[in-house]
Amino acid sequence: MALQSLADVSWPDYARDLKLNLQNVLKQTELTDQQTWGTAVASAIASRCPQLTSVILAEAATKLAPEALSAAKAAAAIMGMNNIYYRFQHLSGNEKYSQIPARLRMQVIRSHGSDPVDFELWCTAVSAINGCGTCVASHENVLRGKGMTEETITAAIRIASVIHGAAAVLDAEAALA
């Protein structure tokens, strides 16, 4: 089991909570397996830690259909671009930027080949990691409009937060090694 390799890592004392949380957030009952593992994939890619990403991808490949795995990767990729663009619009405070067409290709949002609600959930998790309030609000609003509860959305954000924190620790410890 690929995930077991993370449990076997010698985590520093300061990150003991993250190690335990990582094991627990991937077992939340509010999410389906596809939602859980798609969120984990998108979050790991967005967190940019090669060690964590490779472990999550290996485990997710045993739990997700190829279309869902590809869609989770696509959510991380497209939101990596969109979060920068829309965060700039928001942070600039200049309304004129929001009136200029983005002219960025975003076809994958409609053609990812997986469950549209799950894709929105993965986009929300990545947007939370990347700190784009505009995208978080937009995707979260779509999710609630499609009937997803705040508890389910929160479960996905828990995964994103723990994976992001674990990625920081693993990168820091690798740099010290």
Summary of the structure (lengths in Angstrom):
residues: 177
radius of gyration: 16.3
end to end distance: 24.7
largest distance: 51.5
contacts: 567
relative contact order: 0.19
helix: 76%
strand: 0%
